[in-house]
Amino acid sequence: MFLLIIVFIITGLVVQKRLKSKFKKYSKEALLNGLSGAEIAEKMLNDHGIHDVRIESVAGKLTDHYNPANKTVNLSPEVYGGRSISAAAVAAHEVGHAVQHATGYKWLEMRSQLVPVAQLSGKIMNIVLWSMILGMSFLKIFDMNTVIWILIAAQAAITFVSIVTLPVEYDASNRALLWLTSSGTVTEPEHDKAKDALTWAARTYLVAALASLTQLAYYFSLLRD
């Protein structure tokens, strides 16, 4: 089981590297329409009748995300001002989340509600694991099975969120690709390249979910009779 976790970690790194390679490749291919990521995001929002979402530029690389709390599509500088296939794919994907929000997409609502639980679970796991590493400390008041059950509960919450994230991300990409084509924003060859980039992005979430499931199974295997 531990070896499986290592395998998923390595696989995750490989997929991340491949993803960065794809985005780097397509970031060098300019869109025929000459639109920037921000302009594409604005156009997609308008086409869906969404007028209460702001488009903002955030620092970093591949830091693009949609924030349902304040209704903002946050694009990295390379995407915000970029006029490439990568910029178009990422911008449309993030707006896909805004469309999900506007239409009451249940999986997005569920993920938004569960994210704070997963964050708290991560903090609990860190406290428990560091306490074990440093000699159990206050955990000595519990038997080992109780400690493991705490880890299982925390990891289960994290795993559930990672699984719920999958339909959210795949659906956002599907919405993005459908709009990019139906609106005439990209050509057919550009659509195929945008799909390739977004497919690799989705695989990072898939690997993360499988790794989380494996880690959960590992904690169960530590339970003593």
C-alpha positions as CSV (number, residue, x, y, z in Angstrom):
1,M,0.0,0.0,0.0
2,F,2.8,2.4,0.9
3,L,4.5,1.6,-2.5
4,L,1.2,2.5,-4.2
5,I,1.3,5.9,-2.6
6,I,4.8,6.4,-3.8
7,V,3.7,5.3,-7.3
8,F,0.9,7.9,-7.3
9,I,3.2,10.6,-6.1
10,I,5.6,9.9,-8.9
11,T,2.8,9.7,-11.4
12,G,1.4,13.0,-10.2
13,L,4.8,14.6,-10.7
14,V,5.0,13.2,-14.2
15,V,1.5,14.4,-15.1
16,Q,2.3,17.9,-13.7
17,K,5.5,18.0,-15.8
18,R,3.5,16.9,-18.9
19,L,0.8,19.5,-18.1
20,K,3.4,22.3,-17.9
21,S,5.0,21.1,-21.1
22,K,1.6,21.2,-22.9
23,F,0.7,24.7,-21.7
24,K,4.2,26.0,-22.5
25,K,3.8,24.5,-26.0
26,Y,0.3,26.0,-26.7
27,S,1.2,29.3,-25.1
28,K,3.5,29.9,-28.0
29,E,0.7,29.3,-30.5
30,A,-1.2,32.5,-31.1
31,L,-5.0,32.5,-31.6
32,L,-6.2,33.5,-35.0
33,N,-8.8,35.9,-33.5
34,G,-6.1,37.7,-31.5
35,L,-8.2,37.8,-28.3
36,S,-6.6,37.8,-24.9
37,G,-7.6,35.5,-22.1
38,A,-9.3,38.3,-20.3
39,E,-11.3,39.2,-23.4
40,I,-12.3,35.6,-24.0
41,A,-13.4,35.3,-20.4
42,E,-15.5,38.5,-20.7
43,K,-17.0,37.3,-24.0
44,M,-18.0,33.9,-22.5
45,L,-19.5,35.5,-19.4
46,N,-21.6,37.9,-21.6
47,D,-22.7,35.1,-23.9
48,H,-24.0,33.2,-20.8
49,G,-25.8,36.4,-19.5
50,I,-23.5,36.6,-16.4
51,H,-22.8,40.2,-15.5
52,D,-21.9,40.0,-11.8
53,V,-18.6,38.3,-12.1
54,R,-15.3,40.2,-12.2
55,I,-12.2,39.2,-14.1
56,E,-9.0,39.8,-12.2
57,S,-5.3,39.2,-12.7
58,V,-3.5,37.3,-10.0
59,A,0.3,36.8,-9.5
60,G,1.9,33.4,-10.3
61,K,1.9,30.7,-12.9
62,L,-1.0,28.3,-13.3
63,T,-2.7,30.1,-10.4
64,D,-5.9,30.5,-12.3
65,H,-9.1,29.8,-10.4
66,Y,-12.7,30.9,-9.9
67,N,-13.7,32.1,-6.5
68,P,-17.4,31.6,-5.8
69,A,-17.2,33.5,-2.6
70,N,-16.6,36.9,-4.3
71,K,-17.6,35.9,-7.8
72,T,-14.2,36.5,-9.5
73,V,-12.5,34.8,-12.3
74,N,-8.8,35.0,-11.4
75,L,-6.3,34.6,-14.2
76,S,-2.5,34.5,-14.0
77,P,-0.7,37.2,-16.0
78,E,0.2,34.8,-18.8
79,V,-3.5,33.9,-19.3
80,Y,-5.0,37.3,-18.5
81,G,-3.0,39.1,-21.2
82,G,-2.0,36.1,-23.3
83,R,-3.4,35.7,-26.8
84,S,-2.6,32.0,-27.2
85,I,-4.4,28.7,-27.3
86,S,-3.4,28.0,-23.7
87,A,-4.7,31.4,-22.5
88,A,-8.0,30.7,-24.3
89,A,-8.4,27.2,-22.8
90,V,-7.6,28.3,-19.3
91,A,-9.8,31.4,-19.3
92,A,-12.8,29.5,-20.7
93,H,-12.3,26.7,-18.2
94,E,-12.4,29.2,-15.3
95,V,-15.4,30.9,-16.7
96,G,-16.9,27.4,-16.9
97,H,-16.9,27.4,-13.1
98,A,-18.6,30.7,-13.1
99,V,-21.3,29.3,-15.4
100,Q,-21.6,26.3,-13.0
101,H,-22.1,28.7,-10.1
102,A,-24.7,30.8,-12.0
103,T,-26.7,27.7,-13.0
104,G,-26.6,26.1,-9.5
105,Y,-24.4,23.2,-10.6
106,K,-24.8,20.8,-7.6
107,W,-21.2,19.4,-7.6
108,L,-19.7,22.9,-7.4
109,E,-22.0,23.8,-4.5
110,M,-21.1,20.6,-2.7
111,R,-17.3,21.2,-3.2
112,S,-17.6,24.8,-2.0
113,Q,-19.3,23.7,1.2
114,L,-16.8,20.9,1.8
115,V,-13.6,22.8,1.1
116,P,-13.4,24.3,4.7
117,V,-14.0,20.8,6.1
118,A,-11.1,19.4,4.0
119,Q,-8.8,22.3,5.1
120,L,-9.6,21.7,8.8
121,S,-9.0,18.0,8.2
122,G,-5.6,18.7,6.7
123,K,-4.7,20.8,9.8
124,I,-5.8,18.0,12.1
125,M,-3.7,15.4,10.2
126,N,-0.7,17.6,10.4
127,I,-1.1,18.0,14.2
128,V,-1.5,14.2,14.6
129,L,1.3,13.2,12.4
130,W,3.8,15.7,13.8
131,S,2.8,14.6,17.3
132,M,3.5,11.0,16.4
133,I,6.8,11.9,14.9
134,L,7.8,13.9,18.0
135,G,6.9,11.1,20.4
136,M,3.1,11.1,20.6
137,S,3.0,14.0,23.2
138,F,-0.6,14.6,24.0
139,L,-1.7,11.7,21.8
140,K,-0.4,9.3,24.6
141,I,-3.9,9.7,26.1
142,F,-5.3,7.7,23.2
143,D,-4.6,4.2,22.1
144,M,-3.1,3.7,18.7
145,N,-6.3,2.6,17.0
146,T,-8.0,5.8,18.2
147,V,-5.2,7.9,16.7
148,I,-5.5,5.9,13.4
149,W,-9.3,6.5,13.4
150,I,-8.7,10.2,13.7
151,L,-6.4,10.0,10.7
152,I,-8.9,8.0,8.8
153,A,-11.7,10.5,9.5
154,A,-9.6,13.4,8.4
155,Q,-8.3,11.6,5.3
156,A,-11.8,10.5,4.4
157,A,-12.9,14.1,4.3
158,I,-10.0,15.1,2.1
159,T,-10.6,12.1,-0.2
160,F,-14.3,12.9,-0.5
161,V,-13.5,16.5,-1.6
162,S,-10.9,15.2,-4.2
163,I,-13.6,12.9,-5.6
164,V,-16.3,15.6,-5.8
165,T,-13.7,17.9,-7.5
166,L,-13.5,15.5,-10.5
167,P,-17.0,16.1,-12.0
168,V,-16.6,19.9,-11.3
169,E,-13.3,20.1,-13.2
170,Y,-14.3,17.8,-16.1
171,D,-17.7,19.7,-16.5
172,A,-16.0,23.1,-16.5
173,S,-13.6,21.9,-19.3
174,N,-16.6,20.5,-21.3
175,R,-18.5,23.8,-21.0
176,A,-15.4,25.7,-22.0
177,L,-14.7,23.6,-25.1
178,L,-18.3,23.6,-26.2
179,W,-18.5,27.4,-26.0
180,L,-15.1,28.0,-27.6
181,T,-16.4,26.0,-30.7
182,S,-20.0,27.1,-30.8
183,S,-19.1,30.7,-30.4
184,G,-16.6,30.6,-33.2
185,T,-13.9,31.8,-30.8
186,V,-11.5,29.0,-31.9
187,T,-11.0,27.1,-35.1
188,E,-11.2,23.3,-35.2
189,P,-7.4,22.7,-34.9
190,E,-7.3,25.2,-32.1
191,H,-10.1,23.4,-30.3
192,D,-8.2,20.1,-30.5
193,K,-5.2,21.7,-28.9
194,A,-7.2,23.4,-26.2
195,K,-8.8,20.1,-25.5
196,D,-5.4,18.4,-25.2
197,A,-4.2,21.0,-22.7
198,L,-7.4,20.8,-20.6
199,T,-7.3,17.0,-20.6
200,W,-3.9,16.9,-19.0
201,A,-5.1,19.5,-16.5
202,A,-8.0,17.2,-15.5
203,R,-5.6,14.2,-15.2
204,T,-3.8,16.0,-12.3
205,Y,-7.1,15.9,-10.3
206,L,-7.7,12.3,-11.2
207,V,-4.2,11.2,-10.0
208,A,-4.7,13.3,-6.8
209,A,-8.0,11.5,-6.1
210,L,-6.6,8.1,-6.6
211,A,-3.6,8.9,-4.4
212,S,-5.9,10.2,-1.7
213,L,-8.0,7.0,-1.9
214,T,-4.8,4.9,-1.6
215,Q,-3.7,6.8,1.4
216,L,-7.1,6.3,3.1
217,A,-6.8,2.6,2.4
218,Y,-3.3,2.6,3.9
219,Y,-4.6,4.1,7.2
220,F,-7.2,1.4,7.4
221,S,-4.5,-1.2,7.0
222,L,-2.8,0.1,10.1
223,L,-5.7,-0.7,12.3
224,R,-4.9,-3.3,14.9
225,D,-7.2,-6.2,15.9
